[in-house]
Structures are given as C-alpha cells and as structure tokens.
Amino acid sequence: MKKTLYALVLSVLFFSCQQNQENAATYTPRVLTANEKFNGYLEGSDSAFTVLIHKDEASSSEVKEEFKVKFKDTLVKIQINKADPNSATEKFSSVQFINTQKTTMLVQISDKSGLTAPCYLLSVKDGKLEVISLYRPSTGKQDTKYTTGIIKVGRAGYVVNNDFYITNVNAQVYLIKRQNPEERIQGQFILNSPDKSTIVFLTDKSLYQVHYVSDDVYNETFSKKVPQSAADLPEWVRNNFMWQKNKKGITFLKFNDSDRIVDIREFQ
C-alpha cells in the first residue's frame, strides 16, 4: 500500500530523529467492539491532529517515509504490548483520515522486523483521544501470508488483515465474519461488489464472500481450475462468474457460463 496521507487538509511539519519529545502521551489501545462508528464531531474548522513526516534516506537506496502524529500539542505514542512499557512507539508507516470530520485516523506501526505491523484507530471522542486496536487472535496456518495490513478498497473503505472492513467517509468498522471462528480468513481479498457491500476472498478452493453489513456469507466452490498466475485471475473471474442478488437482495459472485461477467476494473 502506498504510504501517503489520505484527504490531507492539515498542517504538515518535518521532524528529525533527534527532536525532543517532551510533550508526549502514551496510550494503551482498547479492544474494538462490533460495528462501532468513529465519526465524531469536533468544534472548529481545523483538525485536532497534526502529522509530522520524516524521510530517511540513509537506511537504503530508497527514501523511506515515517510519520508521527500529534493530538493537539501532544505527541501520540502507542504501547503495543500492554505488559511492556518499552514497546511504546510514536512512529507510523501509514496514516490516513477515514471520516470527513477528520476526527479519526487509521494508522499502522512502522516496524522493521519484516512482519506485518499492527494497525490502530486514533479517534477523538468528547474532546479526548482514544486508541483502538484492530486485532483479533487467530490460529490460522497461513496467517503470515494473509495478514497483509491495510488494503484500500477503491473509495469505499479499507480491509485490515482480512478481519476488519472500515467504511470511508463515516468511519464505521465492521468485523468480517470468518470461515472458521478461530482463524482469520485464509485467502486473498480480490474484489468488492458493485454496491460496495460484499467483499470477496480467493481461498484455495472457493470464493469466500461476506456481506459485511448483515454478516451473510456465500462460499462459491470452484468447478474449474484456478489460474496460477495472479495476472490471469481478473480475466478468469470475468469469464466464469457473475454478480447475482439473492432473495434478501444481497449481491454475491456466482459461477456462470455466459460470455461477459465481471468488469475487471472492479478489481482492487
């Protein structure tokens, strides 16, 4: 995911690694509850958040961007491990507003370990800052492969680690219903329905589909061999599946033999 700021209408300042961080606060993230909304209102025309950018040119041939966030005049630090105060960090690899009020940000920790770093929401409620963890325990055998961080789904929203769907503009967070309650979806997110309410995952044997608003799911097993090349996948789906509404009016992708099925521009 390209690490840029989304809807950036705020003051952006540069910082150095040696900057004093005297006015900083450490937050221990709370657990997300089902289908929360984070579209709080804040008086005034300016955002309570300020994003600071650092470009590190010394570590590699590529210029790496890292971000820090201030809430009002205080630097935000997140304690990743509740039991370890030394796990607190103020560096993020990605930050973006997810509501028009600019009171909620989706952030991802800057982690050099090579693993997918945790993601959080920074949200203003009643004038105070909350930090919400976007994490659900999982025992999936292929979690490393499918824990992919933040995936932007066009203008509609974001899929986070195959476990959360966040709508853009109004910042509502949905828990994506799993195939197996004990593990995150063991598949690759590939598609969003035309009405932007059903998300599709490519698993080893099927297209696992979740209507995130209602938690209705549909699992379309493959009757044809899936192409091994990712470049061939959009054309294969276009030629073999079509969007259909069920009796509830929910749109799912189903196998069909007709010539024209899915516009490949819908792929995200």
C-alpha positions as CSV (number, residue, x, y, z in Angstrom):
1,M,0.0,0.0,0.0
2,K,1.4,3.4,-1.0
3,K,2.2,5.2,2.2
4,T,0.6,8.6,1.6
5,L,-1.8,10.7,3.6
6,Y,-5.5,10.5,2.6
7,A,-7.5,13.7,2.5
8,L,-4.7,15.7,3.9
9,V,-6.1,19.1,4.9
10,L,-3.9,19.8,7.9
11,S,-0.6,21.3,8.8
12,V,2.3,19.0,7.9
13,L,5.7,19.6,9.6
14,F,9.1,17.9,9.2
15,F,10.8,16.4,12.2
16,S,14.3,15.0,12.9
17,C,15.2,11.8,14.7
18,Q,16.8,14.0,17.4
19,Q,13.7,16.0,18.1
20,N,12.8,16.4,21.7
21,Q,9.6,14.6,22.7
22,E,8.9,16.4,26.0
23,N,5.2,16.7,25.4
24,A,4.2,13.1,24.6
25,A,1.5,10.8,25.9
26,T,1.5,7.0,25.8
27,Y,-1.8,5.3,25.1
28,T,-2.7,1.6,25.7
29,P,-5.2,0.6,23.0
30,R,-8.6,-0.7,23.9
31,V,-10.4,-3.5,22.2
32,L,-12.8,-2.8,19.4
33,T,-16.5,-3.8,19.9
34,A,-18.6,-5.0,17.0
35,N,-19.7,-2.5,14.3
36,E,-18.5,0.7,16.1
37,K,-18.8,4.1,14.5
38,F,-16.0,6.7,14.7
39,N,-17.4,9.7,13.0
40,G,-17.3,12.1,16.0
41,Y,-17.6,15.8,15.6
42,L,-15.1,18.4,16.8
43,E,-15.8,22.1,17.1
44,G,-13.7,24.3,14.8
45,S,-12.5,24.1,11.2
46,D,-9.1,22.7,12.0
47,S,-8.3,19.1,12.8
48,A,-7.1,18.2,16.2
49,F,-4.4,16.1,14.6
50,T,-1.1,17.2,13.1
51,V,1.0,14.8,11.0
52,L,4.8,15.1,11.0
53,I,6.8,13.5,8.3
54,H,10.3,12.1,8.3
55,K,12.1,10.9,5.2
56,D,15.0,8.6,5.9
57,E,17.5,8.5,3.1
58,A,20.3,6.9,5.0
59,S,18.9,3.4,5.5
60,S,18.7,2.3,1.9
61,S,18.8,3.4,-1.7
62,E,15.0,4.2,-1.4
63,V,13.7,7.1,0.5
64,K,11.6,5.8,3.4
65,E,8.8,7.9,4.9
66,E,7.7,7.6,8.5
67,F,5.1,9.6,10.3
68,K,4.3,10.9,13.7
69,V,1.0,12.2,14.9
70,K,0.2,15.0,17.4
71,F,-3.1,15.3,19.1
72,K,-3.4,19.0,19.8
73,D,0.1,19.8,21.1
74,T,0.9,16.3,22.4
75,L,2.8,13.6,20.5
76,V,0.9,10.3,20.4
77,K,2.7,7.1,21.4
78,I,1.1,3.6,21.3
79,Q,2.1,0.9,23.8
80,I,1.9,-2.2,21.6
81,N,2.3,-4.7,24.4
82,K,0.1,-4.0,27.3
83,A,2.6,-5.6,29.7
84,D,5.7,-3.9,28.3
85,P,6.1,-0.1,28.6
86,N,9.2,-0.3,26.4
87,S,7.0,-1.4,23.5
88,A,5.6,2.1,23.1
89,T,6.3,3.8,19.8
90,E,5.4,7.0,18.0
91,K,6.5,6.0,14.5
92,F,4.0,5.0,11.9
93,S,4.4,3.7,8.3
94,S,1.0,4.8,7.2
95,V,-1.6,7.4,8.4
96,Q,-4.9,8.5,6.8
97,F,-8.1,10.1,7.8
98,I,-11.2,7.9,7.4
99,N,-14.0,10.3,8.0
100,T,-15.0,13.7,6.6
101,Q,-14.9,15.3,10.1
102,K,-11.2,14.4,10.3
103,T,-11.6,13.1,13.9
104,T,-10.5,9.6,13.2
105,M,-7.3,8.3,11.7
106,L,-6.2,4.8,10.6
107,V,-2.6,4.1,11.3
108,Q,-0.1,1.3,11.0
109,I,3.0,1.0,13.2
110,S,6.4,1.4,11.5
111,D,8.0,-2.0,12.1
112,K,11.4,-3.1,10.8
113,S,11.1,-6.7,11.9
114,G,9.8,-7.8,8.5
115,L,6.4,-8.9,10.0
116,T,3.1,-7.1,9.2
117,A,2.9,-4.4,11.8
118,P,-0.3,-3.8,13.9
119,C,-2.9,-1.3,12.9
120,Y,-4.9,1.1,15.1
121,L,-7.5,3.8,15.0
122,L,-6.9,7.2,16.6
123,S,-10.3,8.7,17.3
124,V,-11.5,11.8,19.1
125,K,-14.5,11.3,21.4
126,D,-15.8,14.0,23.7
127,G,-12.7,16.0,23.1
128,K,-10.4,13.2,24.2
129,L,-8.2,10.8,22.2
130,E,-8.9,7.1,22.1
131,V,-6.7,4.4,20.6
132,I,-8.4,1.3,19.3
133,S,-6.7,-1.9,18.4
134,L,-7.5,-3.6,15.1
135,Y,-6.5,-7.1,16.2
136,R,-8.3,-10.4,16.6
137,P,-6.5,-13.6,17.8
138,S,-6.0,-16.2,15.1
139,T,-4.6,-19.7,14.8
140,G,-4.6,-19.9,11.0
141,K,-1.8,-21.9,9.5
142,Q,-1.3,-19.3,6.8
143,D,-1.7,-16.2,8.9
144,T,1.7,-14.9,7.9
145,K,0.7,-15.0,4.3
146,Y,-2.8,-13.4,4.7
147,T,-2.1,-10.9,7.4
148,T,-1.4,-8.2,4.9
149,G,-2.1,-4.9,6.8
150,I,-4.2,-2.2,5.2
151,I,-5.7,-2.7,1.8
152,K,-7.5,0.3,0.3
153,V,-10.8,-0.8,-1.5
154,G,-11.2,2.0,-4.0
155,R,-13.0,4.9,-2.5
156,A,-15.3,2.7,-0.4
157,G,-13.0,1.9,2.5
158,Y,-10.3,-0.4,3.8
159,V,-9.8,-4.1,4.5
160,V,-7.4,-4.6,7.5
161,N,-5.7,-8.0,7.9
162,N,-8.7,-9.9,6.5
163,D,-10.5,-9.2,9.8
164,F,-12.0,-5.7,9.6
165,Y,-13.8,-3.6,7.0
166,I,-13.7,0.1,7.5
167,T,-16.1,2.3,5.5
168,N,-14.6,5.6,4.3
169,V,-16.3,8.9,5.0
170,N,-18.3,7.8,8.0
171,A,-15.7,5.6,9.6
172,Q,-17.7,2.6,10.6
173,V,-15.8,-0.5,11.5
174,Y,-17.2,-4.0,10.8
175,L,-15.8,-7.3,12.0
176,I,-15.6,-9.5,8.9
177,K,-17.2,-12.9,9.5
178,R,-14.7,-15.6,9.4
179,Q,-14.9,-19.0,7.7
180,N,-13.5,-20.5,10.9
181,P,-14.1,-18.5,14.1
182,E,-10.6,-19.4,15.4
183,E,-8.7,-18.1,12.4
184,R,-8.7,-15.1,10.1
185,I,-9.8,-15.7,6.5
186,Q,-7.2,-17.8,4.8
187,G,-7.5,-16.2,1.4
188,Q,-6.6,-13.1,-0.6
189,F,-9.0,-10.2,-0.8
190,I,-9.7,-9.6,-4.5
191,L,-12.9,-7.8,-5.1
192,N,-15.7,-5.6,-3.8
193,S,-19.3,-5.9,-5.2
194,P,-20.7,-3.1,-7.4
195,D,-22.9,-2.0,-4.5
196,K,-19.8,-1.9,-2.2
197,S,-21.3,-4.2,0.4
198,T,-19.9,-7.6,-0.4
199,I,-16.2,-8.4,-0.2
200,V,-14.7,-11.4,-1.9
201,F,-11.7,-13.5,-0.8
202,L,-9.9,-16.0,-3.0
203,T,-9.2,-19.2,-1.0
204,D,-7.7,-22.4,-2.1
205,K,-11.0,-24.0,-3.0
206,S,-13.6,-21.2,-3.3
207,L,-14.6,-17.6,-3.4
208,Y,-15.5,-16.8,0.2
209,Q,-17.8,-13.8,0.2
210,V,-19.0,-11.7,3.1
211,H,-21.9,-9.2,3.1
212,Y,-20.3,-7.2,5.9
213,V,-23.4,-5.2,6.8
214,S,-25.5,-8.3,7.6
215,D,-22.8,-11.0,8.2
216,D,-24.5,-13.1,5.5
217,V,-21.8,-15.2,3.7
218,Y,-21.7,-17.2,0.5
219,N,-19.0,-19.7,-0.4
220,E,-18.7,-20.4,-4.2
221,T,-16.6,-23.5,-4.7
222,F,-14.6,-23.8,-7.9
223,S,-15.8,-26.1,-10.7
224,K,-12.9,-25.0,-12.8
225,K,-9.2,-24.9,-12.1
226,V,-8.0,-21.5,-10.8
227,P,-5.1,-19.9,-12.8
228,Q,-1.8,-19.9,-11.0
229,S,-0.8,-16.5,-12.3
230,A,-2.2,-13.5,-10.4
231,A,-2.2,-11.6,-13.7
232,D,-4.6,-14.1,-15.2
233,L,-7.1,-14.0,-12.3
234,P,-9.2,-11.0,-13.3
235,E,-9.8,-12.4,-16.7
236,W,-10.7,-15.8,-15.3
237,V,-13.2,-14.3,-12.9
238,R,-14.7,-12.1,-15.6
239,N,-15.2,-15.1,-17.9
240,N,-16.6,-17.5,-15.3
241,F,-18.6,-15.6,-12.7
242,M,-21.4,-13.0,-12.4
243,W,-22.9,-10.9,-9.7
244,Q,-26.4,-12.1,-8.6
245,K,-28.8,-10.9,-5.9
246,N,-30.3,-13.5,-3.6
247,K,-33.8,-13.3,-2.1
248,K,-32.6,-10.8,0.5
249,G,-31.3,-8.5,-2.1
250,I,-27.7,-9.3,-1.2
251,T,-25.2,-9.4,-4.1
252,F,-22.8,-12.4,-4.4
253,L,-20.5,-13.6,-7.1
254,K,-21.7,-16.9,-8.6
255,F,-20.5,-19.2,-11.4
256,N,-22.0,-18.6,-14.8
257,D,-21.2,-19.8,-18.3
258,S,-22.2,-16.6,-20.1
259,D,-19.6,-14.5,-22.0
260,R,-19.4,-11.3,-20.1
261,I,-19.4,-11.4,-16.3
262,V,-17.4,-9.0,-14.2
263,D,-15.8,-5.8,-15.2
264,I,-12.2,-6.3,-14.3
265,R,-11.9,-2.6,-13.4
266,E,-13.8,-3.6,-10.2
267,F,-10.7,-5.4,-9.0
268,Q,-8.9,-3.6,-6.3
